[in-house]
Amino acid sequence: MSRVLFSTCPAYGHALPLLPLIRAAERAGHDVRVATGADLAEVLTERGLTVHAVGPTWASSWSAHEAVWADPARTVEQKMMDGVVTLFGTPALARLDDLVELSEQWRPDLVVHEVLEQGGSMLAAQLGVPAVVHGIGPMFPAYAQLIAGAGAAIGRPLLWDDLAAEQAVDLCPPALQPDGPRPWPDAVAIQPSAGEPGRLSPRVEHALDSGGPIAYFTLGTVKNADAADFRTGLAAFEAYDGTVVATTGRALDPEALGPVPDHVVVEEFLPQAAVLERADLVVSHSGSGTMIGALVHGIPQVALPRGTDQPENAALLVRAGAGLLVAPEDYAVDSIATAITEVTGRPEFRAAAEQVRDQIAAMPDADTVWAGLEP
């Protein structure tokens, strides 16, 4: 039995894509632990994992990131790079300190870290143990520049060189692979998951059993704090002939939305796997977990990107023919409603989504991939 450490930034979209490989390591009989920020530790503990709280919370890192973007003295290029440093560079050094302390009591034989969590990579290099970098969505060519720049900013100029030499695991299906050189040309494909099953509230269960079409609407768990934006999205479903299940995320209280239409059910958070397996349409921010999770089930989508990597994800979705884009500057009730009508009314969108579903089904599962990684 080996000791396997998984490390991740404390954000749903970074941690949850690791779960299939985590479960495979557990099934193989290894001592598996997960390291992340305190604000996500409870979420993972509830899933039966042994979790260590390390480094800053996502809330504190995101606050620093927002301060960078609010600074009028910085150029857009400076904001882009400084934002990456505040989200993924400086926090990685703080996580590293805590990970080193953890390793003094429990020394891992293998470290698996998601692509934007560099504390795990630095720990593995310091301990001289193998590391695996795990994708959380499309692995964009820009990762090389961003990670190298962040490394230089935190006094780790060889950060990208070390990371580029690690074994990589890529959950992105062929239809969504970005153009340009792949950061890890020899990455091993792994079948992504729509998420783990979980309990739904009785009212969501009742809504899903309504018998008509089901749409899932979310703006994610990060750039989602504007109640007016959320109300605009919900209003676009006025003519939708079915049930809408919507999630606000932690940053927005569902009560702040006021009354919602009778065919809409709103929750702060729910296990999306339980909704996606019954959904006919997804309207979302195009975060990697939601976008790819929907494609696991062959669901066509309307993309409403808000920021970070979401515009790039949305472009790949549109290129694959599995959905339509409503750009941020076009975000309005009429434009979203028109896209919903078009995606639900034209069968070619579902056909393209089902082609991607079939590609995903053909990818190696987590147990197969883990067998090739075991220390």
VENBEL-V424472 format. One record per pair of residues at least 24 apart in sequence whose C-alpha atoms are under 8 Angstrom apart, sorted by the first residue. I is the first residue (numbers start at 0). J is the second residue. Records with the same first field share a line. If there is no record, write none. Layout:
# VENBEL-V424472
I = J ; J
This chain:
# VENBEL-V424472
0 = 28 ; 29 ; 30
1 = 29 ; 30 ; 107 ; 108 ; 109 ; 374
2 = 29 ; 30 ; 31 ; 32 ; 106 ; 107 ; 108 ; 109
3 = 29 ; 30 ; 31 ; 32 ; 107 ; 108 ; 109 ; 110 ; 111
4 = 31 ; 32 ; 33 ; 34 ; 107 ; 108 ; 109 ; 110 ; 111
5 = 31 ; 32 ; 33 ; 34 ; 110 ; 111 ; 112 ; 119
6 = 33 ; 34 ; 35 ; 110 ; 111 ; 112 ; 113 ; 116 ; 118 ; 119
7 = 33 ; 34 ; 35 ; 112 ; 113 ; 115 ; 116
8 = 35 ; 36 ; 57 ; 87 ; 113 ; 115 ; 116
9 = 35 ; 36 ; 37 ; 38 ; 39 ; 40 ; 56 ; 57
10 = 39 ; 57
11 = 39 ; 220
12 = 135 ; 286 ; 287 ; 288
13 = 113 ; 135
14 = 113
15 = 194 ; 288
16 = 134 ; 135 ; 191 ; 192 ; 194 ; 288
17 = 113 ; 133 ; 135
19 = 191 ; 192 ; 365
20 = 365 ; 366 ; 368 ; 369
23 = 365 ; 366 ; 369
24 = 366 ; 369
34 = 98
53 = 93 ; 94 ; 97 ; 98
54 = 90 ; 91 ; 93 ; 94 ; 95 ; 96 ; 97
55 = 90 ; 93 ; 94
60 = 85 ; 86 ; 90
61 = 85 ; 86
80 = 145 ; 148 ; 149
83 = 145 ; 149
84 = 149 ; 152 ; 153
87 = 115 ; 116 ; 117 ; 149
88 = 117 ; 149 ; 150 ; 152 ; 153
89 = 153
91 = 116 ; 117 ; 118
92 = 118 ; 153
93 = 118
94 = 118
95 = 119 ; 121 ; 122
98 = 122
108 = 374
109 = 374
115 = 146
120 = 161 ; 162
121 = 158
124 = 161
129 = 165
130 = 165 ; 166
131 = 165 ; 166 ; 167 ; 168
132 = 162 ; 165 ; 166 ; 167 ; 168
133 = 167 ; 168 ; 169
134 = 167 ; 168 ; 169 ; 170 ; 171
135 = 169 ; 170 ; 287 ; 288
136 = 169 ; 170 ; 171 ; 287 ; 288 ; 291
137 = 169 ; 170 ; 171 ; 175 ; 176 ; 177 ; 287 ; 312
138 = 169 ; 171 ; 176 ; 177 ; 181 ; 182
139 = 177 ; 181 ; 182
140 = 177 ; 179 ; 180 ; 181 ; 182
142 = 182
143 = 182
171 = 291
172 = 355 ; 358 ; 359 ; 362
173 = 358
174 = 315 ; 319 ; 355 ; 358
175 = 315 ; 316 ; 319
176 = 315
177 = 315
187 = 368
188 = 362 ; 363 ; 368
189 = 362 ; 363 ; 364 ; 365 ; 368
190 = 359 ; 360 ; 361 ; 362 ; 363 ; 364 ; 365
191 = 291 ; 292 ; 295 ; 359
192 = 291 ; 292 ; 295
193 = 271 ; 272 ; 275 ; 288 ; 289 ; 291 ; 292 ; 293 ; 295 ; 296
194 = 270 ; 271 ; 272 ; 292
195 = 270 ; 272
196 = 270 ; 271 ; 272 ; 273
197 = 269 ; 270 ; 272 ; 273
198 = 269 ; 270
199 = 269 ; 270 ; 273
202 = 264
203 = 244 ; 264
206 = 242 ; 244 ; 264
207 = 242 ; 274 ; 277
209 = 242
211 = 240 ; 241 ; 242
212 = 240 ; 241 ; 242 ; 278 ; 279
213 = 241 ; 242 ; 243 ; 244 ; 277 ; 278 ; 279 ; 280
214 = 241 ; 242 ; 243 ; 244 ; 278 ; 279 ; 280 ; 281 ; 282
215 = 243 ; 244 ; 245 ; 274 ; 275 ; 278 ; 280 ; 281 ; 282 ; 283
216 = 243 ; 244 ; 245 ; 246 ; 281 ; 282 ; 283
217 = 245 ; 246 ; 247 ; 282 ; 283 ; 284
218 = 246 ; 247 ; 248 ; 283 ; 284 ; 303 ; 305
219 = 246 ; 247 ; 248 ; 283 ; 284 ; 286
220 = 247 ; 248 ; 249 ; 250
221 = 248 ; 250
222 = 305 ; 306
223 = 247 ; 248 ; 250 ; 251
224 = 250 ; 251
225 = 251
226 = 251 ; 255 ; 256
227 = 256
229 = 256
230 = 256
231 = 331 ; 332
232 = 331 ; 332 ; 335
233 = 259
234 = 332
235 = 331 ; 332 ; 333 ; 335 ; 336
236 = 336 ; 339
239 = 340
244 = 274
280 = 343
282 = 339
284 = 309
285 = 309 ; 310 ; 312 ; 313
286 = 312
287 = 312
290 = 316
294 = 352 ; 353 ; 355 ; 356
295 = 355 ; 356 ; 359 ; 360
296 = 353 ; 356
297 = 349 ; 352 ; 353 ; 354 ; 355 ; 356
298 = 349 ; 352 ; 353
299 = 342 ; 343 ; 348 ; 349 ; 351 ; 352
300 = 342
301 = 325 ; 335 ; 338 ; 339 ; 342
303 = 327 ; 330
319 = 351 ; 352
320 = 347 ; 348 ; 351 ; 352
321 = 347 ; 348 ; 349 ; 350 ; 351 ; 352
322 = 348 ; 352
